[in-house]
């Protein structure tokens, strides 16, 4: 009897572990967000390599976002994953009504792009909080953010 109970407990725990594993599709939101942020950073860097990579990153990010939104629409992403795996900047946009998947993708892209641009424009340190960088420093900061984010690794 004890052996049967242990086996049952083991099987239940296996099922629980598998059920709580986030779906691959839910992780697409994070990938899409990062690709779009990187594309925004690359748009500030005037070197041709970064411009080419930025175009590829935007396309890949939008495609990943569309796939993610389709999965949400079809109910393949759990509510738990929406709150634990999906970046807040994406999940907040999902709360409103859906006009269409394309419209929602555009809203999310705009939010991500604005957030990434703010990272390039604004100082984040306490001593400079609320201050903006000089325009001449934007390409330098954008390249730093691009490099720190390993953005080149996300180019398809």
C-alpha positions, 0 to 999 in steps of 0.5 A: 500500500505504501509503495503504491501511494509513493508511486502515485505521489511521484506520478502526480508530482510529475504531472504537476511539474509538467503542467506548471512548465511555461509554454514555448509560445508564452516565451515568444512575447519576451523574445519579440519584446527584446528583438523590438527593443534591439531594433529601436537601439539599432535605429540610433546607430548610423552604421550600415550593419546595425541598420540591416540588423535592425530591419531583420529584428523588427520583422522577427519581433513582429512575427514572434509577437503575431505568433504569440497573440495567435496563441493567446487568442486560441487559448494556448497560453495560460493566465498564469503564464500571462502574469509570470512569463510575459513581460508587463509591457505586453501583458498590460496591452492585453487587458484592453479590448482587442480591435484586431490582432494587427492593431494590438501588435501595433500598440504593443510595438509602439509601447516597446519602441517608446520604452526603448527610446526612453532608455536611450534618451534619459539618464537613469542614475539617481544624480541625473534622474529626470534629465535627458542625454544630449542628442550627440550621446544617443548613438553611443548609448544606443550602441552600449544598450545594443551590445549589453543586450547581446542584440546581434545574437537575436538577429535571424 
